[in-house]
Amino acid sequence: MAMLENQATGERVILFSSHVFGRGRAGIDTALEGMDISHVHASIRWEGKRWELFDHSRNGTWLNAQRIQHDSVVLRKGHLIRFGASRQSIWKMVDVSSPLAMLVPLQEGENKIELKQLHVLPDIKNPEISIYRTDAGHWVYETNAGVKILNDGDSISLGSKSWQYFSAKVVDATLGVGEYQHIAIDDIIVHFRVSLDEEHVEISISHDVKSFDLSERVHHYLLLILARQRLQDAQRGIDADNQGWIDVAQITRMLHLDLTYINIQIFRARKQVADALPDLSHLLQVVERRPGSIRFGFPYFRIMRGSALEGEMIV
């Protein structure tokens, strides 16, 4: 990730995709000291292929001892930026790599976490927090309490550990561009094949004439239970926004599983989609969550029990 280093203090700052410097507090990402520093003094922004420095100040911003005369200048590794008269206002561009969606630990000794498809904290054996990108393109983090959209600079805490989120706003718009990247949740049909004794549940996902077989997994039974609830609610005339929600406590009783194992099964369902269909990794919301409840995330599906049609929700 792109980074600046203060030449007087050695302080290092990782750059957000759009990073603002100034003497103010509101809307400022890195605060600068000095009476010659404007409240909003300058900004550095990722413009798709390069980092650019913009001057917004009254007293000027300098790049390699030259005052910026134009709207912006391109930054290179090793460039020196001076925001004010003091030596504390001189920063060196030590990294110009493109921004990545990332969690940066706020304590020493921990590694940065690059966000590509799906990540869980603290680990896959105890997934208390799931972090993934929604169909709308937002990175979110999910706990048992619900789902929250992540914005640049947001912190995530778990026990004694904390991370700060850095987005890749411009890069995210071009990541994962493949044959199926345009497909939305509503374009997908999920096919359940359930044995008569319900000991085996196979799933495939189809779009148009293409089909992707996800075979048989233990977590498919949880998805089947949730899909059946959505189907029953639709048959009862419940509107689409409220179809299929089941209280988590009810699910744990139905399946005789504790909450931790339910979370593990949800994680495995999402990871299976991410691993099997990398070009559809933006469809990770296989299971949706709101405070206290979960539901099957795909609105269109068909359930076959044995050779008979149990039910379907198809456009």
URTA-V812006 format. One line per field, one symbol per residue. psi: psi as a letter, one per 30 degrees, with the letter a starting at -180 (. if undefined). Layout:
psi->???
//
This chain:
psi->lkkkkkfeffkkkkklejkkklfaekgkejkklkfgklejellkkkgeflkkkkkgleflkkjhgkkkfaellkklkfkkkkfaflffgkkkjfkgllkkkkkkkgllgklkjkjedkklkflffiiekkklklffgkklkkaffakkkklkfkkkkjbgkllkkklieeeeffkgjaegffkleffkkkkkjklefgfkjkklklkbgkkjkgbkleffeeeeeeeeeeeeeeffgklefgkfkkkeeeeeeefhlleeeeeeeeeeeeeeeeeeiffgffhfheklkljflllkfkfklkjkjbgkjelljk.
//
